[in-house]
């Protein structure tokens, strides 16, 4: 069986028709959901791109792998999905984005070069690369944001787009009434069509790359098709730019009580530039229709992929996974972007289609179990019929849920956020080590712990599903806070760094030194079987204890 692991960037869990969006139709996401299982409580291990993706790829929590922010390198030697799958005989390929930053210092220390096989995989998050494009080819006075080669820009130039950076001036910009560039960086341009032929825009381009890969691939393979959209800049080519309008924009999920006696960390995020923009209804009325158009384009391109799998006979031997690295506030809770732990940010869509007969009973079903993004790496290893190395992978296989079983399962999910590199840390006057947030959610109560001496935040999603009322402002729910802190401490005590020996290896090694003659702490030898002491018994030969020389 092959694995098609598709990730979208910044796709909210509730912006799919199968998840109940009132006006956005996504028939191809729904098509996969009708054949598989849609998980309704899937949470990422961090709401920031890089940290979240490193958890997906390593199957480990952020505080385990350490790459806690965009641009923080994933340390050399960290096992990834590709490493685990290759041990089972499966290739693992990247088509699109990882947001991974190489540990160049670590590679140099170990003498690894990017042009070697092992060095290339270390530099590319464990993947072999069909095409890598992290999709943010911004350019300013100091040069490009991403110094890597841009395969998408090269494609656009081959298609006749003449600008130095057609990603910025064509794919993510329009043209104003004076014939000038109307950049997608400016929200006022979000309702304009991108100045590019639709078939040349980012999402169709990456779909073309995925189809080319599939056509030449030899099973078994895992292909991580990682789309750049619907991540900002919020601008989309025709005909998607005007498919939706202000009437399709859901009301912002926010309440004045959220700004009363506000938690200091939440308060500084509510004051930042992106939050201030999304607090304006004119911004939401332009940006959200463009965001919806980007999602509809993603859905249409997913349809191309599904049609190709069916036409080539691959649908019957390919597991399909649809998910996102995090969500998008879009003005909910007086916020924009992601960053914190409300549902629009930390909860993601997750749909899995398993083509095998064992999954027949669950087709078209919904699973409400608490799922973490780190579960996918374990699921893929399990799907290969291999033992999940749970001393390394901290997630749990989802195969039992896919196959109609009800396994013993986790009682809570965890997410982490390190905002030490942000302007909010500066505003709060915090040292980097104090800029850490932890979320624990048990299916009803969600608590955020903030380092730096702050109080926690607490929401009861049973009575307050919109997460308006922070119950930690008073003392009426101290029992729940104490209970959740106990669970958070329990999670913190996990064995996370003993990755070179499995439990099975440890058990098998017990007593092994006795059979190799290491027999400390014996009184007379009767404490162990005679065979273990046989080399230490019998005639001694020459007795040197009586002062005889070696010549006697």
MARVEX-692787 format. One line per 10 residues: their letters; for each residue x, y, z of C-alpha. Coordinates in nm, 2 decimals. Example, Ala and Ser with C-alpha at 12.3 -4.5 7.8 and 13.67 -1.06 7.14 Angstrom:
2
as = 1.23/-0.45/0.78 ~ 1.37/-0.11/0.71
This chain:
552
xxxxxxxxxx = 0.00/0.00/0.00 ~ 0.11/0.35/-0.08 ~ 0.05/0.66/0.13 ~ -0.05/1.00/-0.01 ~ 0.00/1.24/0.28 ~ -0.15/1.58/0.18 ~ -0.11/1.88/0.40 ~ -0.26/2.23/0.35 ~ -0.11/2.53/0.51 ~ -0.33/2.73/0.75
xxxxxxxxxx = -0.66/2.55/0.66 ~ -0.92/2.58/0.94 ~ -1.10/2.26/1.06 ~ -1.44/2.41/1.00 ~ -1.39/2.55/0.65 ~ -1.50/2.23/0.48 ~ -1.86/2.15/0.38 ~ -1.82/1.80/0.54 ~ -1.74/1.99/0.87 ~ -2.05/2.20/0.84
xxxxxxxxxx = -1.94/2.53/0.68 ~ -2.26/2.70/0.57 ~ -2.16/2.83/0.23 ~ -1.82/2.68/0.12 ~ -1.87/2.36/-0.07 ~ -1.57/2.13/-0.08 ~ -1.70/1.82/-0.27 ~ -1.36/1.65/-0.30 ~ -1.27/1.67/0.07 ~ -1.62/1.54/0.12
xxxxxxxxxx = -1.54/1.26/-0.13 ~ -1.25/1.14/0.07 ~ -1.45/1.17/0.39 ~ -1.73/0.95/0.24 ~ -1.47/0.68/0.18 ~ -1.28/0.71/0.50 ~ -1.29/0.85/0.86 ~ -1.32/1.22/0.95 ~ -1.16/1.29/1.29 ~ -1.34/1.58/1.46
xxxxxxxxxx = -1.09/1.64/1.75 ~ -0.75/1.65/1.58 ~ -0.50/1.89/1.74 ~ -0.15/2.01/1.63 ~ 0.14/2.00/1.87 ~ 0.21/2.37/1.81 ~ 0.00/2.64/1.63 ~ 0.31/2.78/1.45 ~ 0.41/2.64/1.11 ~ 0.76/2.51/1.16
xxxxxxxxxx = 0.72/2.36/1.51 ~ 0.39/2.20/1.41 ~ 0.54/2.04/1.10 ~ 0.84/1.91/1.28 ~ 0.60/1.73/1.52 ~ 0.42/1.58/1.22 ~ 0.74/1.46/1.07 ~ 0.91/1.33/1.38 ~ 0.61/1.20/1.56 ~ 0.73/1.38/1.87
xxxxxxxxxx = 0.62/1.67/2.09 ~ 0.78/2.01/2.04 ~ 0.97/1.99/2.37 ~ 1.11/1.65/2.26 ~ 1.24/1.75/1.91 ~ 1.33/2.11/2.01 ~ 1.25/2.30/1.68 ~ 1.00/2.53/1.86 ~ 0.97/2.82/1.61 ~ 1.00/2.89/1.24
xxxxxxxxxx = 1.36/2.88/1.15 ~ 1.47/2.69/1.46 ~ 1.68/2.40/1.31 ~ 1.57/2.04/1.36 ~ 1.88/1.89/1.52 ~ 2.09/1.64/1.33 ~ 2.01/1.28/1.41 ~ 1.64/1.34/1.50 ~ 1.45/1.04/1.35 ~ 1.18/1.14/1.11
xxxxxxxxxx = 0.89/0.98/0.93 ~ 1.11/0.90/0.63 ~ 1.37/0.72/0.85 ~ 1.10/0.50/1.01 ~ 0.93/0.42/0.68 ~ 1.25/0.33/0.50 ~ 1.32/0.07/0.77 ~ 1.00/-0.10/0.65 ~ 1.10/-0.09/0.28 ~ 0.89/0.22/0.19
xxxxxxxxxx = 1.03/0.53/0.01 ~ 0.93/0.87/0.15 ~ 0.92/1.17/-0.08 ~ 0.85/1.54/-0.04 ~ 0.65/1.74/-0.29 ~ 0.61/2.09/-0.16 ~ 0.67/2.26/0.17 ~ 0.83/2.15/0.50 ~ 0.94/2.48/0.66 ~ 1.23/2.28/0.79
xxxxxxxxxx = 1.56/2.46/0.87 ~ 1.87/2.24/0.85 ~ 2.10/2.21/1.15 ~ 2.40/2.33/0.95 ~ 2.63/2.35/1.25 ~ 2.55/2.00/1.35 ~ 2.61/1.86/1.01 ~ 2.94/2.04/0.99 ~ 3.04/1.90/1.33 ~ 2.96/1.54/1.20
xxxxxxxxxx = 3.12/1.59/0.86 ~ 2.79/1.55/0.67 ~ 2.76/1.72/0.34 ~ 2.43/1.80/0.17 ~ 2.54/1.63/-0.15 ~ 2.56/1.29/0.02 ~ 2.25/1.07/0.06 ~ 2.24/1.09/0.43 ~ 2.33/1.46/0.43 ~ 2.06/1.54/0.19
xxxxxxxxxx = 1.80/1.36/0.40 ~ 1.92/1.53/0.71 ~ 1.89/1.87/0.53 ~ 1.54/1.79/0.40 ~ 1.37/1.66/0.72 ~ 1.42/1.30/0.63 ~ 1.26/1.31/0.29 ~ 1.39/1.24/-0.05 ~ 1.29/1.55/-0.25 ~ 1.09/1.55/-0.57
xxxxxxxxxx = 1.04/1.92/-0.54 ~ 1.07/2.14/-0.23 ~ 0.90/2.48/-0.23 ~ 0.83/2.65/0.10 ~ 0.62/2.91/-0.08 ~ 0.72/3.24/0.08 ~ 0.93/3.41/-0.18 ~ 0.90/3.75/-0.02 ~ 1.16/4.01/-0.12 ~ 1.26/4.33/0.05
xxxxxxxxxx = 1.55/4.58/0.09 ~ 1.76/4.31/0.25 ~ 1.69/4.05/-0.01 ~ 1.47/3.74/-0.01 ~ 1.31/3.60/0.30 ~ 1.39/3.25/0.18 ~ 1.75/3.22/0.04 ~ 1.68/2.88/-0.11 ~ 1.63/2.83/-0.48 ~ 1.26/2.89/-0.58
xxxxxxxxxx = 1.15/2.61/-0.82 ~ 0.81/2.78/-0.85 ~ 0.96/3.11/-0.96 ~ 1.17/2.92/-1.22 ~ 0.85/2.75/-1.35 ~ 0.68/3.09/-1.38 ~ 0.97/3.23/-1.58 ~ 0.96/2.93/-1.81 ~ 0.60/3.02/-1.87 ~ 0.69/3.37/-1.98
xxxxxxxxxx = 0.63/3.57/-1.67 ~ 0.91/3.82/-1.70 ~ 0.93/3.97/-1.35 ~ 1.24/3.92/-1.13 ~ 1.01/3.76/-0.87 ~ 0.68/3.65/-1.04 ~ 0.57/3.49/-0.71 ~ 0.54/3.83/-0.57 ~ 0.43/4.03/-0.87 ~ 0.20/3.78/-1.04
xxxxxxxxxx = 0.10/3.48/-0.83 ~ 0.04/3.69/-0.52 ~ -0.06/4.03/-0.67 ~ -0.32/4.18/-0.90 ~ -0.33/4.49/-1.12 ~ -0.50/4.81/-1.01 ~ -0.70/5.05/-1.22 ~ -0.38/5.24/-1.32 ~ -0.20/4.93/-1.44 ~ 0.02/4.91/-1.13
xxxxxxxxxx = 0.09/4.61/-0.91 ~ -0.18/4.56/-0.65 ~ 0.01/4.34/-0.40 ~ -0.16/4.06/-0.21 ~ 0.03/4.18/0.10 ~ -0.23/4.46/0.12 ~ -0.57/4.34/0.24 ~ -0.75/4.60/0.03 ~ -0.65/4.40/-0.28 ~ -0.78/4.06/-0.15
xxxxxxxxxx = -1.09/4.08/-0.37 ~ -0.89/4.13/-0.69 ~ -0.79/3.84/-0.92 ~ -0.42/3.74/-0.90 ~ -0.24/3.85/-1.21 ~ -0.17/3.49/-1.33 ~ -0.33/3.22/-1.54 ~ -0.51/3.00/-1.30 ~ -0.34/2.68/-1.42 ~ 0.00/2.85/-1.34
xxxxxxxxxx = -0.08/2.94/-0.99 ~ 0.07/2.76/-0.69 ~ -0.19/2.50/-0.61 ~ -0.23/2.36/-0.97 ~ 0.15/2.37/-1.01 ~ 0.21/2.15/-0.71 ~ -0.07/1.92/-0.82 ~ 0.11/1.88/-1.15 ~ 0.42/1.79/-0.96 ~ 0.23/1.53/-0.75
xxxxxxxxxx = 0.08/1.37/-1.06 ~ 0.42/1.35/-1.23 ~ 0.56/1.18/-0.92 ~ 0.28/0.93/-0.90 ~ 0.31/0.84/-1.27 ~ 0.68/0.74/-1.23 ~ 0.68/0.60/-0.88 ~ 0.73/0.24/-0.80 ~ 0.54/0.11/-0.49 ~ 0.56/0.12/-0.20
xxxxxxxxxx = 0.59/0.49/-0.16 ~ 0.48/0.77/0.08 ~ 0.44/1.10/-0.09 ~ 0.41/1.41/0.13 ~ 0.22/1.66/-0.09 ~ 0.24/1.98/0.10 ~ 0.05/2.27/-0.04 ~ 0.14/2.63/0.02 ~ -0.22/2.75/0.03 ~ -0.46/2.87/0.17
xxxxxxxxxx = -0.19/3.05/0.37 ~ -0.16/3.42/0.31 ~ -0.11/3.64/0.10 ~ -0.48/3.62/0.07 ~ -0.53/3.66/-0.30 ~ -0.65/3.40/-0.56 ~ -0.67/3.39/-0.94 ~ -0.99/3.40/-1.14 ~ -1.25/3.25/-1.13 ~ -1.20/3.19/-0.76
xxxxxxxxxx = -1.15/3.55/-0.66 ~ -1.53/3.64/-0.68 ~ -1.69/3.30/-0.60 ~ -1.76/3.43/-0.25 ~ -1.85/3.76/-0.10 ~ -1.93/3.94/0.23 ~ -2.26/3.75/0.25 ~ -2.06/3.43/0.28 ~ -1.84/3.55/0.57 ~ -1.95/3.40/0.90
xxxxxxxxxx = -1.98/3.64/1.19 ~ -1.66/3.67/1.40 ~ -1.67/3.44/1.70 ~ -1.58/3.70/1.96 ~ -1.72/3.87/2.27 ~ -1.64/4.18/2.47 ~ -1.59/3.97/2.78 ~ -1.27/3.84/2.62 ~ -1.12/4.19/2.65 ~ -1.21/4.23/3.02
xxxxxxxxxx = -0.94/4.15/3.27 ~ -0.76/3.99/2.98 ~ -0.47/3.75/3.03 ~ -0.15/3.94/2.96 ~ -0.03/3.71/2.69 ~ -0.37/3.70/2.52 ~ -0.38/4.08/2.55 ~ -0.06/4.15/2.37 ~ -0.16/3.92/2.08 ~ -0.50/4.10/2.06
xxxxxxxxxx = -0.30/4.42/2.02 ~ -0.07/4.31/1.74 ~ -0.09/4.42/1.38 ~ -0.26/4.12/1.23 ~ -0.52/4.12/1.51 ~ -0.59/4.49/1.47 ~ -0.65/4.43/1.10 ~ -0.89/4.14/1.15 ~ -1.09/4.33/1.41 ~ -1.21/4.55/1.11
xxxxxxxxxx = -1.52/4.42/0.93 ~ -1.41/4.57/0.60 ~ -1.09/4.36/0.62 ~ -1.28/4.04/0.70 ~ -1.53/4.11/0.42 ~ -1.24/4.11/0.17 ~ -1.00/3.86/0.31 ~ -1.23/3.58/0.41 ~ -1.39/3.54/0.06 ~ -1.04/3.52/-0.08
xxxxxxxxxx = -0.94/3.26/0.18 ~ -1.25/3.06/0.08 ~ -1.16/3.09/-0.29 ~ -0.81/2.95/-0.21 ~ -0.98/2.66/-0.03 ~ -1.21/2.60/-0.32 ~ -0.92/2.59/-0.56 ~ -0.74/2.34/-0.32 ~ -1.05/2.13/-0.34 ~ -1.07/2.13/-0.72
xxxxxxxxxx = -0.70/2.03/-0.74 ~ -0.77/1.76/-0.49 ~ -1.03/1.64/-0.73 ~ -0.77/1.62/-1.00 ~ -0.55/1.41/-0.78 ~ -0.84/1.18/-0.69 ~ -0.95/1.14/-1.05 ~ -0.59/1.06/-1.15 ~ -0.56/0.79/-0.88 ~ -0.89/0.63/-0.99
xxxxxxxxxx = -0.79/0.64/-1.36 ~ -0.45/0.49/-1.29 ~ -0.59/0.22/-1.06 ~ -0.40/0.36/-0.76 ~ -0.71/0.45/-0.55 ~ -0.73/0.08/-0.45 ~ -0.38/0.06/-0.31 ~ -0.32/0.42/-0.17 ~ -0.40/0.55/0.18 ~ -0.50/0.91/0.16
xxxxxxxxxx = -0.45/1.16/0.45 ~ -0.58/1.52/0.44 ~ -0.48/1.76/0.71 ~ -0.33/2.10/0.79 ~ -0.04/2.23/1.00 ~ -0.27/2.47/1.20 ~ -0.57/2.69/1.15 ~ -0.64/3.07/1.11 ~ -0.83/3.29/1.36 ~ -0.97/3.52/1.08
xxxxxxxxxx = -1.08/3.77/1.35 ~ -1.23/3.52/1.60 ~ -1.14/3.60/1.96 ~ -1.02/3.95/1.84 ~ -0.72/3.77/1.68 ~ -0.57/3.70/1.34 ~ -0.32/3.44/1.22 ~ -0.27/3.15/1.46 ~ -0.04/3.16/1.77 ~ -0.27/3.06/2.06
xxxxxxxxxx = -0.49/2.77/2.15 ~ -0.85/2.85/2.07 ~ -1.01/2.59/1.84 ~ -0.98/2.79/1.51 ~ -0.60/2.79/1.56 ~ -0.50/2.46/1.72 ~ -0.76/2.23/1.59 ~ -0.72/2.10/1.23 ~ -0.91/1.89/0.97 ~ -0.80/1.52/0.95
xxxxxxxxxx = -0.95/1.28/0.71 ~ -0.80/0.94/0.64 ~ -0.90/0.69/0.37 ~ -0.76/0.34/0.41 ~ -0.84/0.13/0.09 ~ -0.80/-0.21/0.26 ~ -1.09/-0.44/0.35 ~ -1.03/-0.40/0.72 ~ -1.16/-0.04/0.69 ~ -1.49/-0.12/0.52
xxxxxxxxxx = -1.70/-0.09/0.84 ~ -1.59/0.27/0.90 ~ -1.63/0.42/0.56 ~ -1.80/0.76/0.58 ~ -1.78/0.77/0.96 ~ -1.68/1.03/1.21 ~ -1.45/0.97/1.50 ~ -1.45/1.20/1.80 ~ -1.14/1.06/1.98 ~ -0.88/1.30/2.09
xxxxxxxxxx = -0.61/1.29/1.82 ~ -0.27/1.45/1.80 ~ -0.08/1.53/1.48 ~ 0.21/1.31/1.61 ~ -0.03/1.01/1.56 ~ 0.02/1.01/1.18 ~ 0.39/0.89/1.19 ~ 0.29/0.60/1.41 ~ -0.01/0.53/1.19 ~ 0.20/0.50/0.88
xxxxxxxxxx = 0.45/0.27/1.04 ~ 0.16/0.05/1.17 ~ 0.00/0.05/0.82 ~ 0.33/-0.10/0.69 ~ 0.28/-0.39/0.93 ~ 0.59/-0.29/1.14 ~ 0.61/-0.25/1.51 ~ 0.57/0.11/1.62 ~ 0.90/0.22/1.79 ~ 0.72/0.39/2.08
xxxxxxxxxx = 1.04/0.48/2.26 ~ 1.09/0.73/1.98 ~ 0.74/0.80/1.83 ~ 0.53/0.96/2.09 ~ 0.20/0.94/1.89 ~ -0.04/0.64/1.87 ~ -0.15/0.46/1.56 ~ -0.50/0.55/1.44 ~ -0.54/0.22/1.26 ~ -0.77/0.07/1.53
xxxxxxxxxx = -1.01/0.36/1.48 ~ -0.99/0.32/1.10 ~ -1.07/-0.05/1.14 ~ -1.37/-0.02/1.36 ~ -1.20/-0.10/1.69 ~ -1.23/0.10/2.02 ~ -0.88/0.10/2.16 ~ -0.77/0.22/2.51 ~ -0.70/0.58/2.43 ~ -0.55/0.91/2.56
xxxxxxxxxx = -0.73/1.12/2.81 ~ -0.59/1.46/2.69 ~ -0.40/1.63/2.41 ~ -0.11/1.87/2.44 ~ 0.01/2.17/2.24 ~ 0.30/2.39/2.29 ~ 0.40/2.74/2.18 ~ 0.74/2.92/2.21 ~ 0.68/3.29/2.13 ~ 1.03/3.40/2.24
xxxxxxxxxx = 1.12/3.53/1.89 ~ 0.80/3.74/1.86 ~ 0.73/4.11/1.93 ~ 0.48/4.00/2.20 ~ 0.78/3.87/2.40 ~ 0.94/4.21/2.38 ~ 0.62/4.38/2.49 ~ 0.59/4.16/2.79 ~ 0.96/4.21/2.88 ~ 1.03/3.84/2.90
xxxxxxxxxx = 1.35/3.64/2.86 ~ 1.33/3.36/2.60 ~ 1.30/3.08/2.85 ~ 0.99/3.24/3.00 ~ 0.81/3.27/2.66 ~ 0.65/2.92/2.66 ~ 0.29/2.83/2.65 ~ 0.13/2.48/2.71 ~ -0.22/2.37/2.63 ~ -0.38/2.07/2.78
xxxxxxxxxx = -0.73/1.97/2.67 ~ -0.93/1.67/2.81 ~ -1.22/1.69/2.57 ~ -1.41/1.93/2.80 ~ -1.18/2.16/2.99 ~ -0.90/2.34/2.81 ~ -0.62/2.50/3.01 ~ -0.33/2.72/2.89 ~ -0.03/2.74/3.12 ~ 0.20/3.04/3.06
xxxxxxxxxx = 0.56/3.05/3.19 ~ 0.68/3.38/3.32 ~ 0.47/3.40/3.64 ~ 0.13/3.44/3.47 ~ -0.19/3.28/3.58 ~ -0.34/3.01/3.36 ~ -0.64/3.04/3.13 ~ -0.93/2.79/3.15 ~ -1.23/2.72/2.93 ~ -1.52/2.48/2.96
xxxxxxxxxx = -1.61/2.38/2.60 ~ -1.92/2.19/2.72 ~ -2.09/2.50/2.85 ~ -1.89/2.75/2.65 ~ -1.80/2.60/2.32 ~ -1.70/2.94/2.18 ~ -1.43/2.98/2.45 ~ -1.54/3.32/2.56 ~ -1.53/3.29/2.94 ~ -1.19/3.24/3.10
xxxxxxxxxx = -1.28/3.06/3.42 ~ -0.93/3.11/3.56 ~ -1.02/3.48/3.62 ~ -1.18/3.37/3.95 ~ -1.13/3.08/4.19 ~ -1.45/2.89/4.13 ~ -1.27/2.63/3.91 ~ -0.95/2.58/4.11 ~ -1.02/2.21/4.14 ~ -1.02/2.17/3.76
xxxxxxxxxx = -0.71/2.38/3.73 ~ -0.53/2.17/3.99 ~ -0.64/1.85/3.81 ~ -0.52/1.97/3.47 ~ -0.19/2.08/3.62 ~ -0.15/1.73/3.76 ~ -0.21/1.58/3.41 ~ 0.03/1.83/3.26 ~ 0.29/1.72/3.52 ~ 0.22/1.36/3.43
xxxxxxxxxx = 0.29/1.44/3.06 ~ 0.60/1.62/3.16 ~ 0.74/1.31/3.33 ~ 0.72/1.10/3.00 ~ 1.03/0.92/2.88 ~ 1.11/1.14/2.58 ~ 1.49/1.13/2.53 ~ 1.57/0.77/2.58 ~ 1.55/0.70/2.20 ~ 1.84/0.46/2.15
xxxxxxxxxx = 1.69/0.16/2.34 ~ 1.34/0.03/2.31 ~ 1.15/-0.13/2.60 ~ 1.18/-0.47/2.43 ~ 1.56/-0.43/2.40 ~ 1.59/-0.33/2.76 ~ 1.39/-0.63/2.88 ~ 1.59/-0.86/2.65 ~ 1.92/-0.73/2.80 ~ 1.83/-0.79/3.16
xxxxxxxxxx = 2.07/-1.03/3.31 ~ 2.27/-1.05/3.00 ~ 2.59/-0.95/3.17 ~ 2.57/-1.25/3.40 ~ 2.60/-1.48/3.11 ~ 2.92/-1.29/3.01 ~ 3.08/-1.34/3.34 ~ 3.00/-1.02/3.52 ~ 2.90/-1.16/3.86 ~ 2.92/-0.88/4.13
xxxxxxxxxx = 2.79/-0.90/4.48 ~ 2.80/-1.27/4.53 ~ 2.87/-1.42/4.88 ~ 2.97/-1.77/4.78 ~ 2.84/-1.82/4.43 ~ 2.53/-2.02/4.53 ~ 2.31/-1.73/4.44 ~ 2.34/-1.80/4.06 ~ 2.33/-2.12/3.85 ~ 2.65/-2.32/3.85
xxxxxxxxxx = 2.70/-2.27/3.48 ~ 2.75/-1.90/3.53 ~ 3.04/-1.96/3.77 ~ 3.21/-2.26/3.60 ~ 3.49/-2.05/3.45 ~ 3.57/-1.92/3.80 ~ 3.59/-2.27/3.96 ~ 3.82/-2.57/3.92 ~ 4.20/-2.62/3.94 ~ 4.39/-2.29/3.97
xxxxxxxxxx = 4.71/-2.41/3.80 ~ 5.03/-2.24/3.93 ~ 4.99/-2.08/4.27 ~ 5.15/-1.74/4.25 ~ 5.02/-1.64/4.59 ~ 5.30/-1.83/4.77 ~ 5.58/-1.62/4.62 ~ 5.70/-1.87/4.35 ~ 5.86/-1.72/4.05 ~ 5.74/-1.78/3.70
xx = 6.05/-2.01/3.63 ~ 5.97/-2.26/3.90
